[in-house]
Amino acid sequence: MILPPLQYLRPASPAEAVTMLSDVAGSVVLAGGQTLLNMLKLDLAQPSALVDVHRIDGLRGVRTADDGTLVIGAATTYASLAAVHGHPVADMAAGLVDRQVRNRGTIGGNCCLNDPTNNFPPLLSALGARFRILGVAGERVLPADEFFLGTLATAVRPGELLTAIEIPPLPDNAVVTHEHLQVGADSWALARAVVRLDVVDGVVIDARVFLGAVYGSPLRLPEVERHLVGAAVAPSLADVAGVLRDVDAADDVHCSAAYRREMAEVQLRRALLAAVQRSTR
Ligand SMILES: Cc1cc2nc3c(=O)[nH]c(=O)nc-3n(C[C@H](O)[C@H](O)[C@H](O)COP(=O)(O)OP(=O)(O)OC[C@H]3O[C@@H](n4cnc5c(N)ncnc54)[C@H](O)[C@@H]3O)c2cc1C
């Protein structure tokens, strides 16, 4: 459909963007536009103004801080992220959808949308990421479990801007794997599993396990983690995925809860097996 008239604003800095967002009622952030523009065309959103942040230098790029933290500007595209070789976020970005979406879509947009099927929320949760949010009143830094609040909901309030995502350094003994099931090349994920294992002398000393696309927000699996910690790294670790038979899963137009639960178990089993293979290589 043809869009109704709306203002297009292009701030030069994060601070200016935040001022515009708070001064102009009904304004929203435009990042890669890969979701927002489709929402406008379908009349699912009616903002008065778009505050385009994707050219702001201070919001783009990836750097490693002195303590090894990976600092990713919120408007960094998947294509730029894919160039950071050897990190799980780069692997995820490189495999995302197609070239057009990778060239325009941003990691900040992916997180701020918090579509349950999106790739990054469960991965960033498993990596212990922190989210930097700027507003006119100042800055807040939130861990993933306080940032992702539910389907299409995050802690970013109207007038605020996600500026960066910080990922603590990954120790050499950590392996991170992810698996998902989607129907069709550029369709929604029906179930996604992300596993992070820290391994010393063939034994799991720490585990962070999340599902995506099963509930509104990334779902942590503490029971699975408890089974994994202290266990020897062997293919039998994958059997822990069996506990998913008892968890609830969303029932929607894409598939039944029973199918989603079974597919989540399959993805978790695969992710665990991949982690075992990687850590015994
Ligand atoms: C054909 C197709 C297939 C896709 N498949 C997948 C897929 O398999 N997996 C996947 O993860 N994604 C998929 N996507 C979605 C894509 O990843 C989007 O890029 C992403 O969801 C939104 O990022 P964006 O930069 O385009 O944000 P936009 O569309 O510009 O914005 C999305 C929302 O986030 C808000 N926002 C954006 N940046 C900020 C910020 N810095 N601070 C505050 N609010 C902000 C906007 O106001 C808006 O509400 C697909 C998209 C398309 C078109």
The ligand as an ORCA input file, in Angstrom:
! r2SCAN-3c Opt
* xyz 0 1
  C      12.427    -11.929      3.761
  C      12.886    -11.732      5.201
  C      13.242    -12.846      5.948
  C      13.699    -12.679      7.273
  N      14.078    -13.783      7.976
  C      14.642    -13.618      9.192
  C      15.169    -14.738      9.910
  O      15.120    -15.885      9.482
  N      15.740    -14.498     11.116
  C      15.826    -13.246     11.647
  O      16.381    -13.100     12.731
  N      15.326    -12.182     11.003
  C      14.740    -12.332      9.793
  N      14.230    -11.237      9.131
  C      14.114     -9.942      9.842
  C      15.387     -9.167      9.728
  O      16.382     -9.827     10.475
  C      15.245     -7.739     10.231
  O      16.410     -7.109      9.783
  C      15.145     -7.519     11.707
  O      14.056     -8.201     12.271
  C      14.978     -6.046     12.016
  O      16.178     -5.374     11.810
  P      16.228     -4.022     10.995
  O      17.588     -3.449     11.190
  O      15.781     -4.242      9.619
  O      15.210     -3.127     11.847
  P      13.964     -2.227     11.416
  O      13.049     -3.010     10.558
  O      14.419     -0.913     10.918
  O      13.313     -2.019     12.873
  C      12.686     -3.092     13.552
  C      12.129     -2.561     14.891
  O      13.185     -2.289     15.807
  C      13.199     -0.897     16.192
  N      14.620     -0.530     16.255
  C      15.570     -0.817     15.328
  N      16.790     -0.420     15.755
  C      16.597      0.147     16.975
  C      17.481      0.746     17.925
  N      18.806      0.837     17.704
  N      16.964      1.233     19.076
  C      15.618      1.143     19.324
  N      14.741      0.568     18.464
  C      15.223      0.074     17.298
  C      12.405     -0.181     15.106
  O      11.817      1.011     15.585
  C      11.365     -1.242     14.748
  O      10.329     -1.252     15.693
  C      13.775    -11.368      7.831
  C      13.394    -10.254      7.080
  C      12.953    -10.425      5.773
  C      12.569     -9.202      4.965
*
